[in-house]
Amino acid sequence: MKPVHLIGMPYRLGADPEKNGAVDCLHLAKTVLANYGIRTPEPTKDWYRKFRKGEYQIFKEELEKWGNKTEHSKIGTVGLCKSNEGYGLAVYWEKGWLSCGESEVRWSPPGYLEVVERYYPMKSNFVMH
């Protein structure tokens, strides 16, 4: 699925866009990165269990498996974003961020989201074509 097709898609925790016609921030990041040939670890039930309990440290733990911390935003960068509801993931795409809003996926210009950390995929995550 192309990233542009995610815009406007409904948000639902645990949803995979290919299977459910809805998406959560973890599957949003996986889908966008896959479009660029970047592999990511599969989400586990433990990830969702911790997230539901409000144990937001799980984001940093998982993102450190995906890539290295960076200060720069470029295609493939995953951002850990803070909102009134807690934390979520966004992916840098088309000079802005794709993220799950309260009800759907949206594109936002740089500076719109509160991105507290950025991670760029490790070279080992890139798939050779």
C-alpha positions in Angstrom: 0.0 0.0 0.0 1.3 3.4 -0.9 1.6 6.1 1.9 -0.8 8.4 0.1 -3.6 5.8 0.4 -3.2 6.0 4.2 -4.3 9.6 4.4 -7.9 9.8 5.7 -7.9 6.1 6.8 -9.6 5.6 10.1 -7.5 5.1 13.2 -8.0 1.9 15.3 -5.6 0.4 17.8 -4.1 -2.8 16.5 -5.5 -2.4 12.9 -3.5 -3.3 9.9 -4.5 -1.3 6.8 -4.2 -4.3 4.4 -6.5 -6.4 6.5 -8.8 -4.0 8.4 -9.2 -0.9 6.3 -8.1 1.0 9.4 -4.6 1.6 10.9 -2.8 2.3 14.1 0.4 4.3 14.4 2.6 1.2 14.5 1.2 -0.2 11.3 1.3 3.2 9.7 5.0 3.4 10.3 5.5 -0.2 9.1 3.5 0.5 5.9 5.3 3.7 5.0 8.8 2.2 5.7 7.9 -1.0 3.7 7.1 1.3 0.8 10.8 2.4 0.9 12.1 -1.1 1.3 12.8 -0.8 5.0 12.1 -3.8 7.2 10.8 -3.3 10.7 10.2 -5.8 13.6 6.8 -7.3 13.8 4.6 -5.9 16.6 3.9 -8.3 19.5 1.0 -8.6 21.9 3.2 -7.5 24.7 3.7 -4.2 22.8 0.0 -3.5 22.7 -0.5 -4.7 26.3 2.1 -2.2 27.6 0.6 0.6 25.4 -2.9 0.0 26.8 -1.5 0.2 30.4 0.1 3.6 29.5 3.6 2.2 29.7 4.8 4.5 26.9 8.5 3.5 27.4 7.6 0.7 25.0 7.8 3.2 22.1 11.5 4.0 22.8 12.3 0.3 23.4 10.8 -0.7 20.1 12.2 2.3 18.1 15.7 1.5 19.3 15.2 -1.9 17.5 14.1 -0.1 14.3 16.9 2.5 14.1 19.3 5.0 15.5 18.4 8.3 17.2 18.8 11.3 14.9 18.2 15.0 15.0 17.2 15.1 11.3 13.9 14.4 9.6 14.2 12.8 6.2 12.2 10.1 4.4 12.2 7.0 6.6 12.5 8.8 9.8 10.1 7.7 12.5 9.1 10.3 15.1 7.9 9.6 18.6 5.2 12.3 19.1 3.6 13.5 22.3 -0.1 14.6 22.3 -2.8 15.1 24.9 -3.7 11.4 24.6 -0.1 10.2 25.2 2.4 9.1 22.7 2.3 7.9 19.1 4.4 7.4 16.0 4.7 9.5 12.9 6.7 8.9 9.8 8.4 11.6 7.7 7.0 11.6 4.2 6.6 14.3 1.5 8.3 17.0 3.6 6.0 16.5 6.5 4.7 13.9 9.0 2.1 11.1 8.4 0.5 10.3 11.8 -2.7 9.0 13.3 -4.9 11.8 14.6 -7.7 11.2 17.0 -9.8 9.5 14.3 -7.8 9.2 11.1 -4.4 9.5 9.4 -3.3 12.9 8.4 -0.3 14.7 6.9 1.2 17.6 8.9 3.9 20.1 8.1 7.1 20.1 10.1 6.6 21.9 13.4 2.9 21.0 13.7 3.5 17.8 15.7 5.5 17.6 19.0 8.2 15.2 17.9 10.2 14.4 21.0 12.6 11.9 19.4 13.5 10.8 15.9 14.9 7.4 14.7 16.3 6.6 11.3 16.5 3.0 10.2 19.8 1.1 10.5 21.5 0.0 7.3 20.7 -3.6 8.1 17.0 -2.8 7.8 17.2 -1.7 4.2 16.2 -4.4 1.7 18.3 -4.5 -1.5 16.2 -4.4 -4.7 
